[in-house]
Amino acid sequence: MKTVYCISGLGSDERVFQNLTIADVHIECLQWLIPSKDETIESYSRRMSLQIQDPDPILIGLSFGGMMAIEMAKDLSIQKIILVSSVKSQKELPAWMKLCGKLNLNSVIPSKSPKWFGPIANMYLGAIGTNEKKLAQDYRNTVSPVYLHWAVDKIVNWQNSYQPPILFHIHGTHDRMFPIRLVQPTHIVQGGGHFMIMNRADEISQIIQQMITLPDISHLFRREP
């Protein structure tokens, strides 16, 4: 059975993948690590890569997890990368995120979210069902402040321009976090929001199934060590 490694985003944990149903595939979720002081995203992605045991793995990255998957692909031999509700480069980040990074506004984010922040965060996440809202709230209640501040900083200041050769990008037309007008996905889900991997799981599963069953041509792009 083929193993697919999944990386959750900032705002949810591995439970966000629980509704996926992909035949003949074992889903293994990578765990986010606590970053060291002033750790770069390049150093962090190399530490994340140590959780992967298979050569030429398939990565599924949700939101920030997609950005991390691209960073990991700079050092690993990747068979395929599948982004869901994510971005591929700095150019696809919304203007407000770029502004936050430029003005260093992310540094004033409180360690614990106030109660009024929950509904706003859920709106941007597209968390519309009871289970999705509970997952998002559980995450906000338990996320490490050290990791939270580090991750937000790396998102709003991401400078990536590297594009892995075999990359698929699934994006919803109603994604408020990363508006579709700014991205160039390979697959568009009509009406899908940022949390569509949960509330449109059947549709997302079918698309991922098609991508996974495509022939492996990663050897054509393999870089010399």
N, C-alpha and C positions, 0 to 999 in steps of 0.2 A: 504494500500500500504506500502510495506517495505521500510524503509529509509536506505540508504547506505551512510556512511560518507567518503568523499574523502579528501585526504591531498596532496596538490601539492608539487613539489620539489623546489630545489634552482635553479632558472633560469626561472621559469614560475609561473603564478598565477592560480586561479581556472578556467580560460578560457581553460586551457589545457584539461579539461574533457568535453568540449562542444560538441565534436563529438561522444561521447559515446551514444549508443542507447540500453538501457536495459529495457526489458518489466517488467511492474508491479513494478517498483522501482522508488523511489524518491531519487535523488542524492542531498545531502547537502554537501557543501564544507566547511571545517573548515578553519578559518582565522588564519594566522600566527600572533603571538603577538610580541611586542617589548620586548626583554629580559631585565631583570634588570642586573645591574653590577655584573659580575662574577657569573651569574646564572648557575646552573648545568643543564644538559639535563634532569635529573630526576625531578627537580623542575619545569622546563619548561613544560615537558610532562604532569604533573599533572594539570597545568593551562590550557593547551590545552584541557584536558579531560573534563573540566567544560562546554565546548560547546556541549557536547553530552548529550542528554536527555533520550535516549532509554536504557533500560537494555539489556545486551547481544548484543551490536551493531556489525555490519559488517563494517570493515574498509578497504578502498582501499588507499594504499600509493604509491605515485610515487617518485622514487629516494630518496631524503632526507626525503620525506613524508613517505616512507616505513620504514625508520629507526625510525622515530618518532612514527609510529604506533606500532612498536615493543616495544618501550619504554612505550607507553601508556598501552599496554597489560600487563605490569608488575603490574599495579594497578587496571585495569578494568577487568570485566568479559566479554571477547570478544567471540562472536559467531564464527567469521571467520576473518582472515586477508588475504588480497590479495595484494601482492607486485607486482609492475610493474616497470621494469627497475631499480631495487634497489639491495640492499645487505642485508644479514641477520646477519652478524657478522663482526668483525674486519678482520677475515681471508679472507673475500671476497673483501676487499678493494685493489685497485691496489697499487703496490709498490711506485709509485710516490706520492700518497696521504699519505701513511704511512711515507715516508721520509719528506714530508712537515710538518707533525705533529711533527716528532722527532726533526727536526731542527728549528721548529717554524717559517717556511717560510711564513705561512699564515698570520702572523702579519704584513707583508709588503704589503699586498694587498691594492691598492689605493681605496679610497672611491668612486671615479668615474672612470669607465672604459674608457681607451683611445679608439679612433675610430678604431685603427687597431685590437683591441681585439675582436670586434664583429664577424668577419668571423671565427676566431679561435674558439670562444665559440660556434658558431652555428655548426661548424664541429663536435665538441665533443658532443653537444646536439643532433645532427642528425636533426637539424631544416633545412629542405630542401625546403619547400614551402613558398610562400609569406606570408601567414597567420602565419605560425610558426615563420618565421624570425621576423615578426612585433611583435608578442607576446613576443619573447625573448628580442628584443630591447626595447620594452615598459617596460619590467620588469627591465632591466639594468638601464633604465633612472629614474625609480621611486623607486627602492628598498631602504629601509632604510639602511644606512651605519652601524648603530648599529646592526641591525639584520643580515646583510650580514657578518660582521666580526665574530659575534657570531656563526652563522650557519656553516661557513667554518671551524672554529676552532673545532666545535663539530663533523663535518664529519671526518676530518683527524685524530682526536684523539679518535674516537669512540672505546670503549673497550668492547662492548657488546658480551656476549656469550649465552644469554638467547634465547631460541627458543619457541615461542608460540605453543601449541599442534596442533592447526588447522590453518595451514598457507599454502597458495598457492603462487607460485612465477612465474610470467610470465616474460620471458627475451628474447631479440632479439639476433640473432647471430652476428649482426653488431653493437652492442652497444660499442661505443668508450669510454664512461665514465667509465662503469663497464664491462670490457671484459668478455664474457661468459665463457672463459676458467677458470676463477677464481671463478665462482659461480655455484651453483647446483640448478637450477630452476626445478619446477615441470612441467612447460609448456614452450616450446621453439618456438619462432616465427622466421622462416627462413627469413633472410634478414632484420629483424627488427632492428631499431636503438634506441637510447635513447628516442627519441620523437615519438616512434611508437604509443603511445596512441592517437596521433593526426592524423598521416599520415597512420596508419593502424587501424583506429578506429573500422571499421566493424569487423575485425578479432578479435581484443581485446575484443570488446563488446560480441561477441559470446562465447569466452572463459570465460569471467566474468559471463555471464548469466548461463552457465553450473555450475560454482562454487556456485553461489548464490542459485540455485535451489536444490543443494544437501541437504539432511536432516540435520537438526541442531542436532549435537551430543555434543555440547559444555558442556552440563550438566554432561557428563561423566568425564570431566577434571576440573570441577569447584573446585576452592580452597576454603577451609574453611576461613571465614572472621577472 
